[in-house]
């Protein structure tokens, strides 16, 4: 044992002498050692109880969190994973039947205009019914609640519908609709960790091209055009700017056979023709536009070949019957065609592939014309 010297008050020392006189302890040292052991034992017991209590508390907290997560998952699943067999009547109790009947014409009008998938429509009904059940926006008009529910549902499944189009169709203010969307997002979506993503520039381009009945290739070239512009000039138009998107679509149309008027494109993007022309000029003023734009809008040789079956046959004929069909979608056939064209160019017969194709096409058309004259 080690010797430890301690200082004690007079009162404590008198009590120690009293216990020794009573015969309970043989000496002062034994009493102090006993007191220290009892203190350490009690402290360890308390510490053990605290650890046990904290362990139970942690288990309880984890269980509660797990139950809460399961509940959030259930609520989230109710909105996202709506089954085809689910009926809209399932979302409304008899007491809420009035709200269903009032909202039906508005939902019908929205669906007739935007043609959203059935899943989005049912999802919108579910969100709308939750708004009514929870009494989230008692003072908001039903038109606002239905329109906001419809927009949120389309964004969850990433179906592109613009807020402006919904507001114009239902004849409500855009800012009021956006306010209602924010309220529903905070009250219904955020508690269940469900987010809606804003419409991306790519989605907007494909929507505009679809509304203008343009092929997918125009949308792809528009995306490439805008990406190239931003690489060269980072300060030219933020992403998602509708006026620049409209200008890029117009330029893509002008460099293809799918022409659309400035007025039609400007009207779709909700900008003036003056603004549209300004954005077109800004894109065309980007450094090196004439050079890099030619690469973007260069015609695809493969597509030119596929457009004329007889043209390919005449080049690959080599004694074969003209009626024999050539698979122009076959890569080996196309490679053979290109090799023959390059051989003719090397011999000096033609200056380029396009010259060769034009010559063969001209000959083909003349033969066709002669056939028509004979038939007449």
C-alpha positions as a Markdown table, in Angstrom:
| # | Residue | x | y | z |
|---|---|---|---|---|
| 1 | Unk | 0.0 | 0.0 | 0.0 |
| 2 | Unk | 1.0 | 3.6 | -0.5 |
| 3 | Unk | 0.8 | 6.2 | 2.2 |
| 4 | Unk | -1.5 | 9.2 | 1.5 |
| 5 | Unk | -1.7 | 12.1 | 3.8 |
| 6 | Unk | -5.0 | 13.9 | 4.1 |
| 7 | Unk | -6.3 | 17.0 | 6.0 |
| 8 | Unk | -9.7 | 16.6 | 7.7 |
| 9 | Unk | -12.0 | 19.1 | 9.5 |
| 10 | Unk | -12.2 | 18.8 | 13.3 |
| 11 | Unk | -15.9 | 17.5 | 13.1 |
| 12 | Unk | -15.0 | 14.7 | 10.7 |
| 13 | Unk | -12.0 | 13.7 | 12.8 |
| 14 | Unk | -14.2 | 13.5 | 15.9 |
| 15 | Unk | -16.6 | 11.2 | 14.1 |
| 16 | Unk | -13.7 | 9.0 | 13.1 |
| 17 | Unk | -12.5 | 8.7 | 16.7 |
| 18 | Unk | -16.1 | 8.0 | 17.8 |
| 19 | Unk | -16.4 | 5.0 | 15.4 |
| 20 | Unk | -13.0 | 3.7 | 16.5 |
| 21 | Unk | -14.0 | 3.9 | 20.2 |
| 22 | Unk | -17.2 | 2.0 | 19.3 |
| 23 | Unk | -15.1 | -0.8 | 17.9 |
| 24 | Unk | -16.4 | -0.6 | 14.4 |
| 25 | Unk | -13.0 | 0.1 | 12.9 |
| 26 | Unk | -9.6 | -0.8 | 14.3 |
| 27 | Unk | -7.9 | 2.4 | 13.1 |
| 28 | Unk | -8.2 | 5.7 | 11.3 |
| 29 | Unk | -6.5 | 4.2 | 8.2 |
| 30 | Unk | -9.0 | 1.3 | 8.0 |
| 31 | Unk | -12.0 | 3.6 | 8.2 |
| 32 | Unk | -10.6 | 5.8 | 5.4 |
| 33 | Unk | -9.9 | 2.8 | 3.2 |
| 34 | Unk | -13.4 | 1.5 | 3.8 |
| 35 | Unk | -15.0 | 4.9 | 3.0 |
| 36 | Unk | -12.9 | 5.2 | -0.2 |
| 37 | Unk | -13.9 | 1.6 | -1.3 |
| 38 | Unk | -17.6 | 2.3 | -0.7 |
| 39 | Unk | -17.4 | 5.6 | -2.6 |
| 40 | Unk | -15.7 | 3.9 | -5.6 |
| 41 | Unk | -18.3 | 1.0 | -5.6 |
| 42 | Unk | -21.2 | 3.4 | -5.5 |
| 43 | Unk | -19.8 | 5.6 | -8.3 |
| 44 | Unk | -19.2 | 2.5 | -10.5 |
| 45 | Unk | -22.8 | 1.3 | -9.8 |
| 46 | Unk | -24.2 | 4.7 | -10.7 |
| 47 | Unk | -22.1 | 4.8 | -13.9 |
| 48 | Unk | -23.3 | 1.3 | -14.8 |
| 49 | Unk | -26.9 | 2.3 | -14.3 |
| 50 | Unk | -26.4 | 5.4 | -16.5 |
| 51 | Unk | -24.8 | 3.4 | -19.3 |
| 52 | Unk | -27.7 | 0.9 | -19.1 |
| 53 | Unk | -30.2 | 3.8 | -19.2 |
| 54 | Unk | -28.5 | 5.4 | -22.2 |
| 55 | Unk | -28.4 | 2.1 | -24.0 |
| 56 | Unk | -32.2 | 1.6 | -23.5 |
| 57 | Unk | -32.8 | 5.2 | -24.6 |
| 58 | Unk | -30.7 | 4.7 | -27.8 |
| 59 | Unk | -32.6 | 1.6 | -28.6 |
| 60 | Unk | -35.9 | 3.3 | -28.1 |
| 61 | Unk | -34.7 | 6.3 | -30.2 |
| 62 | Unk | -33.6 | 4.0 | -33.0 |
| 63 | Unk | -36.9 | 2.1 | -32.9 |
| 64 | Unk | -38.9 | 5.3 | -33.0 |
| 65 | Unk | -36.7 | 6.6 | -35.9 |
| 66 | Unk | -37.2 | 3.3 | -37.7 |
| 67 | Unk | -41.0 | 3.5 | -37.2 |
| 68 | Unk | -40.9 | 7.1 | -38.4 |
| 69 | Unk | -38.9 | 6.2 | -41.5 |
| 70 | Unk | -41.3 | 3.3 | -42.3 |
| 71 | Unk | -44.3 | 5.7 | -41.9 |
| 72 | Unk | -42.5 | 8.3 | -44.2 |
| 73 | Unk | -41.8 | 5.5 | -46.7 |
| 74 | Unk | -45.4 | 4.4 | -46.6 |
| 75 | Unk | -46.7 | 7.9 | -47.2 |
| 76 | Unk | -44.1 | 8.5 | -49.9 |
| 77 | Unk | -45.1 | 5.2 | -51.6 |
| 78 | Unk | -48.8 | 6.1 | -51.5 |
| 79 | Unk | -48.0 | 9.1 | -53.7 |
| 80 | Unk | -45.3 | 7.7 | -56.0 |
| 81 | Unk | -46.2 | 4.1 | -56.4 |
| 82 | Unk | -49.9 | 4.5 | -57.3 |
| 83 | Unk | -51.2 | 1.2 | -58.8 |
| 84 | Unk | -53.2 | 1.2 | -62.0 |
| 85 | Unk | -56.1 | -0.5 | -60.2 |
| 86 | Unk | -56.4 | 2.3 | -57.7 |
| 87 | Unk | -59.6 | 4.3 | -58.1 |
| 88 | Unk | -59.8 | 8.0 | -57.5 |
| 89 | Unk | -62.8 | 7.4 | -55.3 |
| 90 | Unk | -60.5 | 5.6 | -52.9 |
| 91 | Unk | -58.8 | 8.9 | -52.1 |
| 92 | Unk | -62.0 | 10.6 | -50.9 |
| 93 | Unk | -64.4 | 9.7 | -48.1 |
| 94 | Unk | -68.1 | 10.3 | -48.5 |
| 95 | Unk | -67.7 | 13.6 | -46.6 |
| 96 | Unk | -65.2 | 14.9 | -49.1 |
| 97 | Unk | -67.2 | 13.9 | -52.2 |
| 98 | Unk | -68.0 | 17.5 | -52.8 |
| 99 | Unk | -64.3 | 18.4 | -53.3 |
| 100 | Unk | -63.9 | 15.5 | -55.8 |
| 101 | Unk | -66.9 | 16.6 | -57.9 |
| 102 | Unk | -65.7 | 20.2 | -57.9 |
| 103 | Unk | -62.2 | 19.3 | -59.0 |
| 104 | Unk | -63.1 | 16.8 | -61.7 |
| 105 | Unk | -63.8 | 19.4 | -64.5 |
| 106 | Unk | -60.5 | 21.1 | -63.8 |
| 107 | Unk | -58.5 | 17.9 | -63.9 |
| 108 | Unk | -60.4 | 16.9 | -67.1 |
| 109 | Unk | -59.5 | 20.2 | -68.7 |
| 110 | Unk | -55.8 | 19.9 | -67.7 |
| 111 | Unk | -55.5 | 16.4 | -69.0 |
| 112 | Unk | -57.2 | 17.2 | -72.3 |
| 113 | Unk | -54.6 | 19.9 | -72.9 |
| 114 | Unk | -51.4 | 18.3 | -71.6 |
| 115 | Unk | -52.0 | 14.6 | -72.0 |
| 116 | Unk | -50.1 | 13.6 | -68.9 |
| 117 | Unk | -49.7 | 9.8 | -68.2 |
| 118 | Unk | -52.4 | 8.1 | -66.1 |
| 119 | Unk | -49.9 | 7.6 | -63.3 |
| 120 | Unk | -49.4 | 11.4 | -63.1 |
| 121 | Unk | -53.1 | 12.1 | -63.1 |
| 122 | Unk | -53.8 | 9.6 | -60.2 |
| 123 | Unk | -50.8 | 11.0 | -58.3 |
| 124 | Unk | -52.2 | 14.5 | -58.7 |
| 125 | Unk | -55.6 | 13.3 | -57.3 |
| 126 | Unk | -53.8 | 11.8 | -54.4 |
| 127 | Unk | -51.9 | 15.0 | -53.6 |
| 128 | Unk | -55.1 | 17.0 | -53.9 |
| 129 | Unk | -57.0 | 14.7 | -51.6 |
| 130 | Unk | -54.2 | 15.0 | -49.0 |
| 131 | Unk | -54.4 | 18.8 | -49.2 |
| 132 | Unk | -58.2 | 18.6 | -48.5 |
| 133 | Unk | -57.8 | 16.0 | -45.7 |
| 134 | Unk | -55.1 | 17.9 | -43.9 |
| 135 | Unk | -56.8 | 21.2 | -44.5 |
| 136 | Unk | -53.5 | 22.7 | -45.6 |
| 137 | Unk | -54.8 | 25.7 | -47.6 |
| 138 | Unk | -58.4 | 26.3 | -46.6 |
| 139 | Unk | -58.5 | 29.8 | -48.1 |
| 140 | Unk | -57.0 | 28.9 | -51.5 |
| 141 | Unk | -59.4 | 28.4 | -54.5 |
| 142 | Unk | -59.8 | 24.8 | -55.7 |
| 143 | Unk | -58.5 | 25.9 | -59.1 |
| 144 | Unk | -55.1 | 26.8 | -57.5 |
| 145 | Unk | -55.0 | 23.5 | -55.5 |
| 146 | Unk | -55.8 | 21.3 | -58.5 |
| 147 | Unk | -53.4 | 23.1 | -60.8 |
| 148 | Unk | -50.6 | 22.9 | -58.2 |
| 149 | Unk | -51.2 | 19.2 | -57.6 |
| 150 | Unk | -51.2 | 18.5 | -61.3 |
| 151 | Unk | -47.9 | 20.4 | -61.8 |
| 152 | Unk | -46.2 | 18.7 | -58.9 |
| 153 | Unk | -47.3 | 15.2 | -60.1 |
| 154 | Unk | -45.9 | 15.8 | -63.6 |
| 155 | Unk | -42.6 | 16.9 | -62.1 |
| 156 | Unk | -42.3 | 13.8 | -59.9 |
| 157 | Unk | -42.5 | 11.6 | -62.9 |
| 158 | Unk | -40.5 | 14.2 | -65.0 |
| 159 | Unk | -43.2 | 14.9 | -67.5 |
| 160 | Unk | -42.7 | 18.4 | -68.9 |
| 161 | Unk | -45.5 | 20.9 | -68.3 |
| 162 | Unk | -44.9 | 24.6 | -67.9 |
| 163 | Unk | -46.4 | 26.6 | -65.0 |
| 164 | Unk | -47.2 | 29.4 | -67.5 |
| 165 | Unk | -49.2 | 27.0 | -69.6 |
| 166 | Unk | -51.2 | 25.7 | -66.7 |
| 167 | Unk | -51.9 | 29.2 | -65.4 |
| 168 | Unk | -53.0 | 30.4 | -68.8 |
| 169 | Unk | -55.3 | 27.4 | -69.3 |
| 170 | Unk | -57.0 | 27.6 | -65.9 |
| 171 | Unk | -57.0 | 31.5 | -66.0 |
| 172 | Unk | -55.1 | 32.1 | -62.8 |
| 173 | Unk | -52.1 | 34.2 | -62.0 |
| 174 | Unk | -48.7 | 32.6 | -62.4 |
| 175 | Unk | -47.4 | 33.9 | -59.1 |
| 176 | Unk | -50.4 | 32.7 | -57.2 |
| 177 | Unk | -49.9 | 29.2 | -58.7 |
| 178 | Unk | -46.2 | 29.2 | -57.8 |
| 179 | Unk | -47.1 | 30.2 | -54.2 |
| 180 | Unk | -49.5 | 27.3 | -53.9 |
| 181 | Unk | -46.9 | 24.9 | -55.3 |
| 182 | Unk | -44.4 | 26.1 | -52.7 |
| 183 | Unk | -47.0 | 25.6 | -49.9 |
| 184 | Unk | -47.8 | 22.1 | -50.9 |
| 185 | Unk | -44.1 | 21.2 | -51.3 |
| 186 | Unk | -43.4 | 22.4 | -47.7 |
| 187 | Unk | -46.5 | 20.9 | -46.1 |
| 188 | Unk | -46.8 | 17.6 | -47.9 |
| 189 | Unk | -43.6 | 16.7 | -49.8 |
| 190 | Unk | -40.8 | 17.9 | -47.5 |
| 191 | Unk | -42.1 | 15.9 | -44.4 |
| 192 | Unk | -41.8 | 12.7 | -46.4 |
| 193 | Unk | -38.5 | 13.6 | -48.0 |
| 194 | Unk | -40.0 | 13.9 | -51.5 |
| 195 | Unk | -38.5 | 16.6 | -53.8 |
| 196 | Unk | -39.5 | 17.9 | -57.2 |
| 197 | Unk | -36.8 | 18.9 | -59.6 |
| 198 | Unk | -37.1 | 22.0 | -61.8 |
| 199 | Unk | -37.5 | 21.6 | -65.6 |
| 200 | Unk | -34.1 | 21.2 | -67.2 |
| 201 | Unk | -32.9 | 23.0 | -70.3 |
| 202 | Unk | -32.9 | 19.7 | -72.2 |
| 203 | Unk | -36.5 | 18.9 | -71.2 |
| 204 | Unk | -37.5 | 22.4 | -72.3 |
| 205 | Unk | -35.8 | 22.0 | -75.7 |
| 206 | Unk | -37.5 | 18.6 | -76.3 |
| 207 | Unk | -40.9 | 20.0 | -75.3 |
| 208 | Unk | -40.6 | 23.0 | -77.6 |
| 209 | Unk | -39.5 | 20.8 | -80.5 |
| 210 | Unk | -42.3 | 18.4 | -79.8 |
| 211 | Unk | -44.9 | 21.3 | -79.7 |
| 212 | Unk | -43.4 | 22.5 | -83.0 |
| 213 | Unk | -43.6 | 19.0 | -84.5 |
| 214 | Unk | -39.9 | 18.9 | -85.1 |
| 215 | Unk | -37.8 | 15.7 | -85.3 |
| 216 | Unk | -35.6 | 14.6 | -82.5 |
| 217 | Unk | -32.5 | 15.5 | -84.5 |
| 218 | Unk | -33.4 | 19.2 | -84.3 |
| 219 | Unk | -33.6 | 19.0 | -80.5 |
| 220 | Unk | -30.2 | 17.2 | -80.4 |
| 221 | Unk | -28.6 | 19.8 | -82.6 |
| 222 | Unk | -30.1 | 22.6 | -80.5 |
| 223 | Unk | -28.6 | 21.1 | -77.4 |
| 224 | Unk | -25.2 | 20.8 | -79.1 |
| 225 | Unk | -25.4 | 24.4 | -80.4 |
| 226 | Unk | -26.1 | 25.8 | -76.9 |
| 227 | Unk | -23.4 | 23.7 | -75.3 |
| 228 | Unk | -20.9 | 24.9 | -77.8 |
| 229 | Unk | -22.0 | 28.5 | -77.4 |
| 230 | Unk | -21.5 | 28.3 | -73.6 |
| 231 | Unk | -18.1 | 26.7 | -73.9 |
| 232 | Unk | -16.9 | 29.6 | -76.1 |
| 233 | Unk | -18.8 | 32.4 | -74.2 |
| 234 | Unk | -19.7 | 31.4 | -70.6 |
| 235 | Unk | -21.5 | 34.8 | -70.0 |
| 236 | Unk | -24.0 | 34.3 | -72.9 |
| 237 | Unk | -27.4 | 33.4 | -71.4 |
| 238 | Unk | -28.0 | 31.3 | -68.3 |
| 239 | Unk | -29.2 | 27.7 | -68.7 |
| 240 | Unk | -32.9 | 27.4 | -69.2 |
| 241 | Unk | -33.3 | 30.9 | -70.7 |
| 242 | Unk | -36.3 | 30.4 | -73.0 |
| 243 | Unk | -35.3 | 33.2 | -75.4 |
| 244 | Unk | -31.9 | 31.6 | -76.1 |
| 245 | Unk | -33.5 | 28.2 | -76.4 |
| 246 | Unk | -36.0 | 29.6 | -78.9 |
| 247 | Unk | -33.2 | 31.3 | -80.9 |
| 248 | Unk | -31.2 | 28.0 | -81.0 |
| 249 | Unk | -34.2 | 26.1 | -82.2 |
| 250 | Unk | -34.8 | 28.6 | -85.0 |
| 251 | Unk | -31.2 | 28.4 | -86.1 |
| 252 | Unk | -31.4 | 24.6 | -86.1 |
| 253 | Unk | -34.5 | 24.8 | -88.2 |
| 254 | Unk | -32.9 | 27.2 | -90.7 |
| 255 | Unk | -30.1 | 24.7 | -91.2 |
| 256 | Unk | -32.5 | 21.9 | -92.0 |
| 257 | Unk | -35.5 | 21.2 | -94.1 |
| 258 | Unk | -37.8 | 21.6 | -91.1 |
| 259 | Unk | -38.5 | 25.4 | -91.3 |
| 260 | Unk | -40.5 | 27.2 | -88.7 |
| 261 | Unk | -41.3 | 30.9 | -88.6 |
| 262 | Unk | -39.8 | 33.3 | -86.0 |
| 263 | Unk | -43.3 | 34.3 | -84.9 |
| 264 | Unk | -44.4 | 30.7 | -84.2 |
| 265 | Unk | -41.3 | 29.9 | -82.2 |
| 266 | Unk | -41.4 | 33.3 | -80.3 |
| 267 | Unk | -45.1 | 32.7 | -79.5 |
| 268 | Unk | -44.3 | 29.2 | -78.1 |
| 269 | Unk | -41.5 | 30.5 | -75.9 |
| 270 | Unk | -43.5 | 33.5 | -74.8 |
| 271 | Unk | -41.0 | 36.1 | -76.0 |
| 272 | Unk | -41.3 | 38.8 | -78.6 |
| 273 | Unk | -40.0 | 38.4 | -82.1 |
| 274 | Unk | -37.7 | 41.4 | -81.4 |
| 275 | Unk | -36.2 | 39.5 | -78.5 |
| 276 | Unk | -35.9 | 36.4 | -80.5 |
| 277 | Unk | -34.0 | 38.1 | -83.3 |
| 278 | Unk | -31.7 | 39.7 | -80.7 |
| 279 | Unk | -30.8 | 36.3 | -79.2 |
| 280 | Unk | -30.3 | 34.9 | -82.7 |
| 281 | Unk | -27.8 | 37.6 | -83.5 |
| 282 | Unk | -26.0 | 37.1 | -80.2 |
| 283 | Unk | -25.5 | 33.4 | -80.9 |
| 284 | Unk | -24.3 | 34.1 | -84.4 |
| 285 | Unk | -21.9 | 36.7 | -83.1 |
| 286 | Unk | -20.1 | 34.2 | -81.0 |
| 287 | Unk | -16.4 | 33.8 | -82.0 |
| 288 | Unk | -15.9 | 31.3 | -84.8 |
| 289 | Unk | -19.7 | 30.7 | -85.3 |
| 290 | Unk | -19.4 | 30.1 | -89.1 |
| 291 | Unk | -16.8 | 27.4 | -88.6 |
| 292 | Unk | -18.2 | 25.3 | -85.7 |
| 293 | Unk | -21.8 | 25.7 | -86.7 |
| 294 | Unk | -21.0 | 23.9 | -90.0 |
| 295 | Unk | -19.9 | 20.9 | -88.1 |
| 296 | Unk | -23.0 | 20.8 | -86.0 |
| 297 | Unk | -25.4 | 21.2 | -89.0 |
| 298 | Unk | -23.4 | 19.1 | -91.5 |
| 299 | Unk | -25.7 | 16.6 | -93.2 |
| 300 | Unk | -25.3 | 13.0 | -92.3 |
| 301 | Unk | -24.1 | 11.0 | -95.3 |
| 302 | Unk | -25.8 | 7.9 | -94.0 |
| 303 | Unk | -29.2 | 9.6 | -93.8 |
| 304 | Unk | -28.7 | 11.0 | -97.4 |
| 305 | Unk | -28.0 | 7.5 | -98.6 |
| 306 | Unk | -31.0 | 5.9 | -96.8 |
| 307 | Unk | -33.3 | 8.5 | -98.3 |
| 308 | Unk | -32.6 | 7.2 | -101.8 |
| 309 | Unk | -32.7 | 3.4 | -102.1 |
| 310 | Unk | -32.3 | 3.4 | -105.9 |
| 311 | Unk | -29.2 | 5.7 | -105.5 |
| 312 | Unk | -27.4 | 3.2 | -103.4 |
| 313 | Unk | -28.4 | 0.4 | -105.7 |
| 314 | Unk | -27.0 | 2.2 | -108.8 |
| 315 | Unk | -23.6 | 2.7 | -107.1 |
| 316 | Unk | -23.3 | -0.8 | -105.8 |
| 317 | Unk | -24.9 | -2.5 | -108.9 |
| 318 | Unk | -21.9 | -3.9 | -110.7 |
| 319 | Unk | -23.9 | -6.1 | -112.9 |
| 320 | Unk | -26.6 | -7.0 | -110.4 |
| 321 | Unk | -30.2 | -6.5 | -111.3 |
| 322 | Unk | -31.5 | -3.1 | -110.5 |
| 323 | Unk | -34.5 | -4.6 | -108.7 |
| 324 | Unk | -32.2 | -6.3 | -106.2 |
| 325 | Unk | -32.6 | -4.6 | -102.8 |
| 326 | Unk | -29.6 | -3.3 | -100.9 |
| 327 | Unk | -29.7 | -3.2 | -97.1 |
| 328 | Unk | -28.7 | 0.5 | -96.6 |
| 329 | Unk | -28.9 | 0.1 | -92.8 |
| 330 | Unk | -26.2 | -2.6 | -92.9 |
| 331 | Unk | -22.9 | -1.1 | -91.8 |
| 332 | Unk | -20.8 | -3.3 | -94.2 |
| 333 | Unk | -22.9 | -2.1 | -97.1 |
| 334 | Unk | -22.4 | 1.5 | -96.2 |
| 335 | Unk | -18.6 | 0.9 | -95.8 |
| 336 | Unk | -18.5 | -0.7 | -99.2 |
| 337 | Unk | -20.3 | 2.3 | -100.7 |
| 338 | Unk | -18.0 | 4.8 | -99.1 |
| 339 | Unk | -14.9 | 2.8 | -100.3 |
| 340 | Unk | -16.2 | 2.9 | -103.9 |
| 341 | Unk | -16.9 | 6.6 | -103.7 |
| 342 | Unk | -13.4 | 7.2 | -102.3 |
| 343 | Unk | -12.0 | 5.1 | -105.2 |
| 344 | Unk | -13.8 | 7.3 | -107.7 |
| 345 | Unk | -12.6 | 10.4 | -106.0 |
| 346 | Unk | -9.0 | 9.1 | -106.0 |
| 347 | Unk | -9.2 | 8.5 | -109.8 |
| 348 | Unk | -10.3 | 12.1 | -110.2 |
| 349 | Unk | -13.7 | 11.2 | -111.5 |
| 350 | Unk | -15.3 | 13.3 | -108.7 |
| 351 | Unk | -14.0 | 15.9 | -106.4 |
| 352 | Unk | -15.9 | 14.7 | -103.3 |
| 353 | Unk | -18.4 | 12.2 | -102.0 |
| 354 | Unk | -21.2 | 14.7 | -102.4 |
| 355 | Unk | -20.2 | 15.4 | -106.0 |
| 356 | Unk | -20.4 | 11.6 | -106.7 |
| 357 | Unk | -23.8 | 11.2 | -105.1 |
| 358 | Unk | -25.2 | 14.3 | -107.0 |
| 359 | Unk | -23.9 | 12.9 | -110.3 |
| 360 | Unk | -25.5 | 9.5 | -109.7 |
| 361 | Unk | -28.7 | 11.0 | -108.4 |
| 362 | Unk | -28.9 | 13.3 | -111.5 |
| 363 | Unk | -28.4 | 10.2 | -113.8 |
| 364 | Unk | -31.0 | 8.3 | -111.9 |
| 365 | Unk | -33.6 | 11.2 | -112.2 |
| 366 | Unk | -32.9 | 11.5 | -115.9 |
| 367 | Unk | -33.5 | 7.8 | -116.4 |
| 368 | Unk | -36.8 | 8.1 | -114.4 |
| 369 | Unk | -37.8 | 11.0 | -116.6 |
| 370 | Unk | -37.1 | 9.0 | -119.8 |
| 371 | Unk | -39.2 | 6.2 | -118.4 |
| 372 | Unk | -42.1 | 8.6 | -117.8 |
| 373 | Unk | -41.8 | 10.0 | -121.4 |
| 374 | Unk | -41.9 | 6.4 | -122.8 |
| 375 | Unk | -45.0 | 5.6 | -120.7 |
| 376 | Unk | -46.7 | 8.8 | -122.0 |
